[in-house]
Structures are given as C-alpha cells and as structure tokens.
Amino acid sequence: MTLWTLATLLIWAATLGALIVTATKWALFAAVAYWALHLGTHLAVRAIGRRT
C-alpha cells in the first residue's frame, strides 16, 4: 500500500465521518423539533379544550 493510497483512504474516511456526524446532528435536531412541535400542539389542544 503506497502512501498516496493511504492518504486517499484517510481523506475518504474523514469525509464520510464528517457526513455521518452532520447527518446525525440534523436527525437529532429534526427529532427534537418534531417532538417540541408535537408537545406544543398537544398542550395547545388541551388548553383550548379546557376553555370551551
């Protein structure tokens, strides 16, 4: 295995790692945003239900 091949593999690994981290962060953000929206809607519906 040449040094060039090793360097290329390391660059690929770093790129893939960064993509996976970014995707994970976005997935977590989306999950939290969805949960917050769901909870907010649920609480709003309950509050409106109590008022009427």
N, C-alpha and C positions, 0 to 999 in steps of 0.2 A: 504494500500500500504506500503510495507516494505521499509526500507532504501536501501536494495540491489536492489530492483526493480527500485527505484527512481534513483539510481546511474547508473544502466544499461541503463535506458531511457536517462539520461543526456549524457552518453558516445555515445549512438546511435545518439542523436540529434547533438552532436558536430562533430561526424564523417560525418554525412550527410551534415551538414553545410559546413564543410571543402571541401567535394567533390563538392558541388554546387558552392562554391567560386572558386575552381580550374577550374571546367568546364566553368564557366563564364569567367574567365581570359583567358583561352585557346580560347574560342569562340571569344572574343573581339580581341585577338591577331591575330587569323586567319582572321577575318573580316578586320582588319587594313592592314594585309599583302596582302590580296587579292585585296583590294582597291588600295594600293600603286602599286602593280604589274599591275593592270588594267590601272591605270592612267599613269604609266611609259610606258606601251606598246602603249597606245593611243597617248601619246606625241611623242614617237619614230616614230610611223607610220606617224604622221602628219609631223614631221621633215624630214623624208625620202621622203614623198610625195612632200614636197616643193622643195627639192633638185633636183628631177628628172624633 
